[in-house]
Amino acid sequence: MKYKQRTHLTPEEQAITANPDTYEFPLENDIDFILMGCDGIWEKKSNEQAVEWVYENLNKQKQEVGDDIMKLDIEKIVADLLHDNLATDVTSSGGVGCDNMTCILIVFNKSKL
């Protein structure tokens, strides 16, 4: 609560807030997936690195299941991403990889990723 005590700031301006950054954009045919996550997801990976990581793991699974995109294990990809972001040693990480993490991966039903 000490991070929300600054009375001259609105709830959105406090150091810790429950208000997400949101964006609105039209879905184009070139969008294969949407990856959404809280700030803990982005401590160790940039947007580009996270997208590249997801593509690599989707392609690995696609090689295993063939053309049946419904057999992709999205839950495993997200779990592996979270584990990949965890600090291996809390004391030497400087706090990076120690934050809470929430992530959602939405893969669109496309025949080619």
DAPEZI-V450896 format. One record per pair of residues at least 6 apart in sequence whose C-alpha atoms are under 6 Angstrom apart, sorted by the first residue. I is the first residue (numbers start at 0). J is the second residue. If there is no record, write none. Layout:
I | J
I | J
//
This chain:
2 | 14
3 | 13
31 | 107
32 | 105
32 | 106
32 | 107
33 | 104
33 | 105
34 | 103
34 | 104
35 | 102
35 | 103
36 | 101
36 | 102
37 | 101
39 | 98
39 | 99
39 | 100
40 | 100
84 | 96
85 | 96
86 | 96
86 | 97
//
